[in-house]
């Protein structure tokens, strides 16, 4: 197939109102993903800070010696 032949190919597209509905759905999903990525980044930063506090001894971990096995 040559490049000039590509212009002759017919491609079916949904009506404009349906395209807009699809776009709205995709934008909603993109927004949701962005929010979740921001929340994940915050949680990862918090984890990193807490791990640093634990490793430096700034925060002590209390361990129960109950042997309820």
JOPEZI-V817699 format. One line per field, one symbol per residue. phi: phi as a letter, one per 30 degrees, with the letter a starting at -180 (. if undefined). Layout:
BEGIN
phi->???
END
This chain:
BEGIN
phi->.ceddddddcbdbdeedddddddddddddeddddddddddddddddedddddddddidcccccdcdcdc
END
